[in-house]
């Protein structure tokens, strides 16, 4: 999906961008490389490592022109969650406060042959879940935000479970995972989630939460506003933790 995923218009109050701005935050929504305006220049997309470098360069350019205040809080969904965690592990050009991820785990709930293919056929139920989880106008707006997955990105889809541990071990800020009640791509049973603390040994705080009455695309569903409020509350907690301890991850050299 494009960055429009975080600017849902099917329901009043659904947009993370509008909510964050209304509460006094600066909210920057980026299309991943190969999506939106960059799709013409990067028709095959980029690998996850390349995307991380691109996003860090984009944030550096933004930081050169804007006051970042206390620092940066990174939020990502699904494949964008992989990018959020990887970017946090690689280091940002500004102090990093925390990472919030939804629609992503570390163990797949589907066999490899069910992962997204070039055409993406057969994945509707995994990507969305029951229709009742989304406002009726959601799918009228979908053509504006749903895009084909670029080839280089799609080639790495199956690699994440093997890559997760090395990424997670390098993260040194608070991390929050949110799993939709009806998440179908990723396992979120208790034994699986109990593995996460050992995989994030340097994260000073780890939260794992479930969002009731939600499908994989939480930010486009009926409970989007609730999820976004909780994400921003986690950001507030990261800010409070920084104020109390004076610690955060400094900008990367």
ABEGO torsion letter per residue (X at the ends): XBAAAAABAABBGABAAAAAAAAGBBBBBBBBBGBEAAAAABAAEBBAAAAAAAAAAAAAAAAAABBAEAEBBBBBBEAAAAAAAAAAAAEBABBBAEBBBBGBBABBABBAAABBBAAGBGAAAAAAEBAAABBAAAAAAAAAABBBBBAAAAAAAAAAAAAAAAAAAABABBBBBBBBAABAABBABAAAAAAAAAABAABABBBBBBBBGBBABAAABAAAAAAAAAAAAAAAAAAAAAAAAGBBBBBBX
